């Protein structure tokens, strides 16, 4: 949580500098009687995201079933493309560093593990104007992820080893993402949930799936 607090303070300090760019080019509703341009160029926006991930892992393996929430950092950058002339629909992708994992108890002893991923979202977003300079943006799609770091901590035997070795988890994950964002001028906030569909267990007879609630704030420009 210390890293998350420092990162949030850093983003807050950079927002005044980003404000000089003014309102982003992000969904301009069509004017009455406006004719489509023959040289239409879609709106493209870029964004920065920072927040928290609240993760669990559901596993058939009692040694790895981390049903208690583990909190981690969620940090990334995105780019969005408008899909049609004055269309409220956007395709968004990007790259994020997300700290997932789980924790639980086995025979009375605590265990925790981190699953740190690089993730690429593949989302469809719908921008709904609700006030001047303000839109609500429900989104749905998926994500692909690869594990880059993480430790399993066995408190019973006071041992720690890589989360992605042969007794741990596969590095590759993917699933569905659902949520909703709100944008006011260049400021943005969102809440969503990742449903892991890939089996990240090495064991052919057990399955392990991630689940992550995330909340981020950021800017679009």
SULJO-V816633 format. One record per residue. BURIAL is b if it has 16 or more other ideal C-beta (glycine too) atoms within 10 Angstrom, else e. D_CENTER is the distance of its C-alpha to the mean C-alpha in Angstrom with 2 decimals. Layout:
burial=BURIAL d_center=D_CENTER
burial=BURIAL d_center=D_CENTER
This chain:
burial=e d_center=17.08
burial=e d_center=19.44
burial=e d_center=17.04
burial=b d_center=14.49
burial=e d_center=17.55
burial=e d_center=18.79
burial=b d_center=15.64
burial=e d_center=15.56
burial=e d_center=19.28
burial=e d_center=18.99
burial=b d_center=16.74
burial=e d_center=19.22
burial=e d_center=22.09
burial=e d_center=20.92
burial=e d_center=20.47
burial=e d_center=24.27
burial=e d_center=24.58
burial=b d_center=21.97
burial=e d_center=23.85
burial=e d_center=26.76
burial=e d_center=25.09
burial=e d_center=25.55
burial=e d_center=23.98
burial=b d_center=21.65
burial=e d_center=22.71
burial=b d_center=20.30
burial=b d_center=22.06
burial=e d_center=25.74
burial=e d_center=27.43
burial=e d_center=30.67
burial=e d_center=33.86
burial=e d_center=36.67
burial=e d_center=38.80
burial=e d_center=36.70
burial=e d_center=37.41
burial=e d_center=34.81
burial=e d_center=35.07
burial=e d_center=36.42
burial=e d_center=34.41
burial=e d_center=31.02
burial=e d_center=28.15
burial=e d_center=24.66
burial=b d_center=22.56
burial=e d_center=19.83
burial=b d_center=17.40
burial=e d_center=15.38
burial=b d_center=12.75
burial=b d_center=11.49
burial=b d_center=8.59
burial=b d_center=9.19
burial=b d_center=8.80
burial=b d_center=8.87
burial=b d_center=7.68
burial=b d_center=10.68
burial=b d_center=11.32
burial=b d_center=14.45
burial=b d_center=16.19
burial=e d_center=18.90
burial=b d_center=21.68
burial=e d_center=25.30
burial=b d_center=26.19
burial=e d_center=27.32
burial=e d_center=26.78
burial=b d_center=23.01
burial=b d_center=22.22
burial=b d_center=19.81
burial=e d_center=19.67
burial=e d_center=19.36
burial=e d_center=16.15
burial=b d_center=15.00
burial=e d_center=13.17
burial=b d_center=11.38
burial=b d_center=9.86
burial=b d_center=6.44
burial=b d_center=7.92
burial=b d_center=7.87
burial=e d_center=10.01
burial=b d_center=10.24
burial=e d_center=13.46
burial=b d_center=14.72
burial=e d_center=18.08
burial=b d_center=20.39
burial=e d_center=21.91
burial=e d_center=25.37
burial=e d_center=27.94
burial=b d_center=26.84
burial=e d_center=24.33
burial=b d_center=21.67
burial=e d_center=19.44
burial=b d_center=16.94
burial=e d_center=15.12
burial=b d_center=11.88
burial=e d_center=10.59
burial=b d_center=9.89
burial=e d_center=8.95
burial=b d_center=6.67
burial=e d_center=8.28
burial=b d_center=6.95
burial=b d_center=9.98
burial=b d_center=10.53
burial=b d_center=14.08
burial=b d_center=16.74
burial=b d_center=20.17
burial=b d_center=23.39
burial=e d_center=27.15
burial=e d_center=29.62
burial=e d_center=33.32
burial=e d_center=32.74
burial=e d_center=30.95
burial=e d_center=27.41
burial=b d_center=24.90
burial=b d_center=21.37
burial=b d_center=19.13
burial=b d_center=16.08
burial=b d_center=13.90
burial=b d_center=12.18
burial=b d_center=10.35
burial=e d_center=9.93
burial=b d_center=7.54
burial=b d_center=8.59
burial=b d_center=7.38
burial=e d_center=10.69
burial=b d_center=10.86
burial=e d_center=13.97
burial=b d_center=14.13
burial=b d_center=17.38
burial=b d_center=18.56
burial=e d_center=21.13
burial=e d_center=23.40
burial=e d_center=24.41
burial=e d_center=26.21
burial=e d_center=27.20
burial=e d_center=24.28
burial=e d_center=21.81
burial=b d_center=19.70
burial=e d_center=17.62
burial=b d_center=15.00
burial=e d_center=14.15
burial=b d_center=11.95
burial=e d_center=12.01
burial=b d_center=11.64
burial=b d_center=10.29
burial=b d_center=8.59
burial=e d_center=10.71
burial=b d_center=10.51
burial=e d_center=13.39
burial=b d_center=14.30
burial=e d_center=15.76
burial=e d_center=16.95
burial=b d_center=17.66
burial=b d_center=20.82
burial=b d_center=22.42
burial=b d_center=24.76
burial=b d_center=27.77
burial=e d_center=29.48
burial=e d_center=32.48
burial=e d_center=33.53
burial=e d_center=31.86
burial=e d_center=30.21
burial=e d_center=26.91
burial=e d_center=25.87
burial=e d_center=23.03
burial=b d_center=20.44
burial=b d_center=20.79
burial=e d_center=24.59
burial=e d_center=26.78
burial=e d_center=26.76
burial=b d_center=23.00
burial=b d_center=20.15
burial=e d_center=19.55
burial=e d_center=17.17
burial=e d_center=15.75
burial=b d_center=13.28
burial=b d_center=12.00
burial=b d_center=11.75
burial=e d_center=11.08
burial=b d_center=8.36
burial=e d_center=10.09
burial=b d_center=10.01
burial=b d_center=11.78
burial=b d_center=11.87
burial=e d_center=15.06
burial=b d_center=16.56
burial=e d_center=19.88
burial=e d_center=21.40
burial=b d_center=19.04
burial=b d_center=17.00
burial=b d_center=13.70
burial=e d_center=11.79
burial=b d_center=9.45
burial=e d_center=9.02
burial=b d_center=7.57
burial=e d_center=8.13
burial=b d_center=7.67
burial=e d_center=11.32
burial=b d_center=12.36
burial=e d_center=15.43
burial=b d_center=16.59
burial=b d_center=19.14
burial=b d_center=18.24
burial=b d_center=21.70
burial=b d_center=24.52
burial=e d_center=27.08
burial=e d_center=28.28
burial=e d_center=29.41
burial=e d_center=26.31
burial=e d_center=22.80
burial=b d_center=19.60
burial=b d_center=16.28
burial=b d_center=12.98
burial=b d_center=11.51
burial=b d_center=8.63
burial=e d_center=8.60
burial=b d_center=6.25
burial=e d_center=7.96
burial=b d_center=7.92
burial=b d_center=11.00
burial=b d_center=12.18
burial=b d_center=14.69
burial=b d_center=15.52
burial=b d_center=18.76
